[in-house]
Amino acid sequence: MRNGNQQKSILITGAASGIGRATALLFAERGWFVGLFDVNEKELRVVAETIGESSCRYQALDVTDPVRYEHAIKYFGEYTGRTMDVLFNCAGITSHGPFEAVALDHLLKIININVNGTIIGIYLSMELLRNTPGARIINMSSASAFYGTPDLAVYSASKFAIRGLTEALNIECQRHGISVSDIMPLYVDTPMVANQAYRLGSQRLFGTSHTASQVAEVVWKAAQGSRIHWSPTFTVTMIDALSRLFPLVQRAVLRTML
């Protein structure tokens, strides 16, 4: 069990860029110890150097590899007294475009990283989370988990899975004193979105409405709060209400985006 004076800690996947990087910088700035994990070791090293060795450790990690993930958690735990205040499952990929136009192997990779990687991380982190009073799991979901988004079908499906996993574990993990929540933004100005050649209709409608730093602030609030679903703007809340109350209207709107 942890010492009451021990520095709080967060393990972040996908920490080399985008939301993961912004979250790592924010939490480190506010006094937390940050575990940085990503497949991109070069950029991960840059983030670690920015934060400073006293507040972080980093290691290359493919979240779909349970053996490597187990080693990563053990490495993280060596610096935190076998505790983990927050697990932030941020690693993820996407691909914009019509379903049949995206390579099958990439569609399967989306599911493997976004869904299986999150499941593996939660499963293997449970011991450290149970060791930590008030521990939290925060999953990266999306506004596309409110209603299936055209030209984003498999990514949207992966985020529906994360939403369902979050809601179930939020109930199930109460017996361990662990809170589980997710983050559900619209399009965020990150390399993952900016590097897409295909421009989505829904993206033209809503725009790239958040910065990575704005979403990181929401992650910070989720680490302190009690809600299950967190979104950066009121627009996402309205999308949720629309999908629940008027699903046929929302379907008609989404059809116009093709």
C-alpha positions as CSV (number, residue, x, y, z in Angstrom):
1,M,0.0,0.0,0.0
2,R,1.1,3.6,-0.6
3,N,2.6,6.1,1.8
4,G,0.2,9.0,2.4
5,N,2.9,11.5,1.3
6,Q,3.7,9.6,-1.9
7,Q,3.5,11.5,-5.2
8,K,0.4,10.7,-7.2
9,S,1.0,8.8,-10.4
10,I,-0.6,8.3,-13.9
11,L,0.2,5.8,-16.6
12,I,-0.5,7.2,-20.1
13,T,-0.5,5.2,-23.3
14,G,-0.2,7.0,-26.6
15,A,1.9,9.6,-24.7
16,A,4.2,10.6,-27.5
17,S,1.9,13.0,-29.2
18,G,-1.6,14.5,-29.3
19,I,-3.9,14.1,-26.3
20,G,-1.5,11.7,-24.5
21,R,1.4,14.1,-24.7
22,A,-0.7,17.1,-23.6
23,T,-2.1,15.1,-20.6
24,A,1.4,14.0,-19.6
25,L,2.7,17.6,-19.6
26,L,-0.3,18.8,-17.7
27,F,-0.2,16.2,-14.9
28,A,3.6,16.5,-14.6
29,E,3.3,20.3,-14.3
30,R,0.8,19.8,-11.5
31,G,3.1,17.6,-9.5
32,W,2.3,14.0,-10.6
33,F,4.7,11.3,-11.5
34,V,4.0,10.3,-15.2
35,G,4.6,6.9,-16.9
36,L,4.9,7.6,-20.6
37,F,4.3,4.7,-23.0
38,D,3.9,4.7,-26.8
39,V,5.2,2.8,-29.8
40,N,7.0,5.9,-30.9
41,E,10.1,5.8,-28.7
42,K,11.8,8.7,-30.4
43,E,9.0,11.2,-29.7
44,L,8.4,9.6,-26.3
45,R,12.0,10.5,-25.3
46,V,11.3,14.1,-26.3
47,V,8.3,14.3,-24.0
48,A,10.3,12.7,-21.2
49,E,13.1,15.2,-21.6
50,T,10.6,18.1,-21.5
51,I,9.1,16.8,-18.3
52,G,12.4,15.9,-16.6
53,E,13.6,12.6,-15.1
54,S,12.5,13.3,-11.6
55,S,8.8,13.4,-12.7
56,C,8.6,10.6,-15.3
57,R,9.8,7.4,-16.8
58,Y,9.2,6.2,-20.4
59,Q,9.3,3.0,-22.3
60,A,8.3,1.9,-25.8
61,L,5.1,-0.1,-25.8
62,D,2.8,-1.8,-28.2
63,V,-0.5,-1.9,-26.2
64,T,-1.6,-5.0,-28.1
65,D,1.3,-7.1,-26.7
66,P,0.3,-8.4,-23.3
67,V,3.8,-9.6,-22.5
68,R,5.4,-6.2,-23.2
69,Y,2.5,-4.5,-21.4
70,E,3.0,-6.5,-18.3
71,H,6.7,-5.6,-18.3
72,A,5.7,-1.9,-18.7
73,I,3.4,-2.0,-15.7
74,K,6.1,-3.7,-13.6
75,Y,8.6,-1.0,-14.7
76,F,6.1,1.8,-13.8
77,G,5.3,0.2,-10.4
78,E,9.0,0.1,-9.5
79,Y,8.9,3.9,-9.3
80,T,5.4,4.3,-7.6
81,G,5.6,1.8,-4.8
82,R,3.4,-0.6,-6.7
83,T,0.5,1.9,-6.9
84,M,-1.3,3.6,-9.8
85,D,-3.6,6.6,-9.1
86,V,-4.8,6.8,-12.8
87,L,-4.6,4.6,-15.8
88,F,-5.3,6.7,-18.9
89,N,-5.9,4.5,-22.0
90,C,-5.2,7.1,-24.7
91,A,-3.5,5.0,-27.4
92,G,-5.6,4.8,-30.5
93,I,-5.7,5.0,-34.3
94,T,-8.3,5.8,-36.9
95,S,-8.8,5.9,-40.6
96,H,-11.3,8.2,-42.4
97,G,-13.1,7.0,-45.5
98,P,-15.8,4.7,-46.8
99,F,-15.8,1.3,-45.2
100,E,-14.8,-0.7,-48.3
101,A,-12.1,1.8,-49.2
102,V,-10.0,1.2,-46.1
103,A,-7.7,-1.8,-46.1
104,L,-9.1,-4.7,-44.1
105,D,-5.9,-5.2,-42.1
106,H,-6.1,-1.5,-41.0
107,L,-9.7,-1.9,-39.9
108,L,-8.7,-4.9,-37.8
109,K,-5.8,-2.9,-36.4
110,I,-8.2,-0.2,-35.3
111,I,-10.1,-2.7,-33.2
112,N,-6.9,-4.3,-31.9
113,I,-5.3,-1.1,-30.7
114,N,-8.4,0.9,-29.6
115,V,-10.3,-2.0,-27.9
116,N,-8.0,-4.9,-27.2
117,G,-5.2,-2.5,-26.1
118,T,-7.5,-0.9,-23.6
119,I,-8.8,-4.2,-22.3
120,I,-5.2,-5.5,-21.9
121,G,-4.1,-2.4,-20.1
122,I,-7.0,-2.5,-17.6
123,Y,-6.6,-6.2,-16.9
124,L,-2.9,-6.0,-16.3
125,S,-3.1,-2.8,-14.2
126,M,-5.7,-4.1,-11.7
127,E,-3.2,-5.1,-9.0
128,L,-1.6,-1.6,-8.9
129,L,-5.0,0.1,-9.1
130,R,-6.4,-2.0,-6.2
131,N,-3.3,-1.1,-4.2
132,T,-4.2,2.6,-4.5
133,P,-7.1,4.3,-2.6
134,G,-9.3,6.3,-4.9
135,A,-7.7,4.9,-8.1
136,R,-9.3,5.7,-11.5
137,I,-9.3,4.3,-15.0
138,I,-9.9,6.9,-17.7
139,N,-10.6,5.6,-21.2
140,M,-10.4,7.6,-24.5
141,S,-13.7,7.3,-26.2
142,S,-15.3,9.7,-28.7
143,A,-18.4,11.6,-29.6
144,S,-18.7,8.9,-32.4
145,A,-19.8,6.5,-29.6
146,F,-23.2,8.3,-29.4
147,Y,-24.3,7.2,-32.9
148,G,-22.4,5.3,-35.6
149,T,-20.6,7.8,-37.8
150,P,-20.5,7.3,-41.5
151,D,-17.0,7.0,-43.1
152,L,-15.7,6.3,-39.6
153,A,-17.6,3.1,-39.1
154,V,-14.9,0.8,-37.5
155,Y,-13.4,3.6,-35.4
156,S,-16.9,4.5,-34.2
157,A,-17.6,0.8,-33.4
158,S,-14.3,0.7,-31.4
159,K,-15.5,3.7,-29.3
160,F,-18.9,2.2,-28.8
161,A,-17.0,-0.8,-27.3
162,I,-15.0,1.5,-25.0
163,R,-18.2,3.3,-23.9
164,G,-19.8,-0.1,-23.0
165,L,-16.7,-1.3,-21.3
166,T,-16.5,1.9,-19.3
167,E,-20.1,1.8,-18.1
168,A,-19.9,-1.9,-17.1
169,L,-16.6,-1.5,-15.3
170,N,-17.7,1.7,-13.5
171,I,-20.2,-0.6,-11.7
172,E,-18.1,-3.7,-11.4
173,C,-15.0,-1.9,-10.1
174,Q,-16.8,-0.2,-7.3
175,R,-16.1,-3.2,-5.1
176,H,-12.4,-2.4,-5.5
177,G,-12.8,1.3,-4.8
178,I,-11.8,2.1,-8.5
179,S,-13.7,4.7,-10.5
180,V,-14.0,4.2,-14.3
181,S,-14.8,7.0,-16.8
182,D,-14.3,8.0,-20.4
183,I,-13.6,11.1,-22.4
184,M,-15.9,11.8,-25.4
185,P,-14.7,14.7,-27.5
186,L,-15.5,15.8,-31.1
187,Y,-12.6,16.2,-33.5
188,V,-9.4,17.2,-31.8
189,D,-6.5,19.0,-33.4
190,T,-4.0,16.2,-33.2
191,P,-1.7,14.5,-35.7
192,M,-4.1,11.5,-35.8
193,V,-6.8,13.8,-37.2
194,A,-4.6,16.2,-39.2
195,N,-2.9,13.5,-41.1
196,Q,-6.1,12.1,-42.6
197,A,-6.4,12.8,-46.3
198,Y,-10.1,12.1,-46.4
199,R,-12.3,14.9,-45.1
200,L,-15.3,13.7,-43.2
201,G,-18.7,15.3,-43.6
202,S,-19.2,15.4,-39.9
203,Q,-15.8,17.1,-39.6
204,R,-16.9,19.7,-42.0
205,L,-20.0,20.3,-40.0
206,F,-18.5,20.4,-36.5
207,G,-14.9,21.4,-37.4
208,T,-11.8,20.5,-35.4
209,S,-13.3,21.9,-32.3
210,H,-10.8,21.0,-29.5
211,T,-7.1,21.3,-28.9
212,A,-5.2,18.5,-27.2
213,S,-4.6,20.8,-24.3
214,Q,-8.3,21.4,-23.8
215,V,-9.0,17.7,-23.7
216,A,-6.1,17.2,-21.3
217,E,-7.9,19.6,-18.9
218,V,-11.0,17.4,-19.2
219,V,-8.8,14.3,-18.3
220,W,-7.6,16.3,-15.2
221,K,-11.2,16.9,-14.2
222,A,-12.1,13.3,-14.7
223,A,-9.2,12.3,-12.5
224,Q,-10.8,14.3,-9.7
225,G,-14.5,13.9,-10.5
226,S,-17.2,11.3,-10.3
227,R,-19.0,11.4,-13.6
228,I,-18.8,8.5,-16.1
229,H,-18.8,10.3,-19.4
230,W,-16.8,13.5,-19.9
231,S,-16.9,15.8,-22.9
232,P,-15.1,19.1,-23.6
233,T,-18.2,21.0,-24.9
234,F,-21.9,21.3,-24.6
235,T,-22.2,20.2,-28.3
236,V,-21.4,16.6,-27.4
237,T,-24.0,16.6,-24.7
238,M,-26.6,17.8,-27.3
239,I,-25.5,15.1,-29.7
240,D,-26.1,12.5,-27.0
241,A,-29.6,13.9,-26.2
242,L,-30.4,14.0,-29.9
243,S,-29.4,10.4,-30.4
244,R,-31.5,9.3,-27.5
245,L,-34.6,11.3,-28.2
246,F,-34.7,11.6,-32.0
247,P,-32.6,8.8,-33.5
248,L,-34.3,9.0,-36.9
249,V,-33.6,12.7,-37.1
250,Q,-30.0,12.2,-36.3
251,R,-29.8,9.4,-38.9
252,A,-31.2,11.8,-41.5
253,V,-28.6,14.4,-40.5
254,L,-25.7,12.0,-40.7
255,R,-26.9,10.8,-44.2
256,T,-26.5,14.4,-45.5
257,M,-22.8,14.3,-44.5
258,L,-21.9,11.5,-47.0
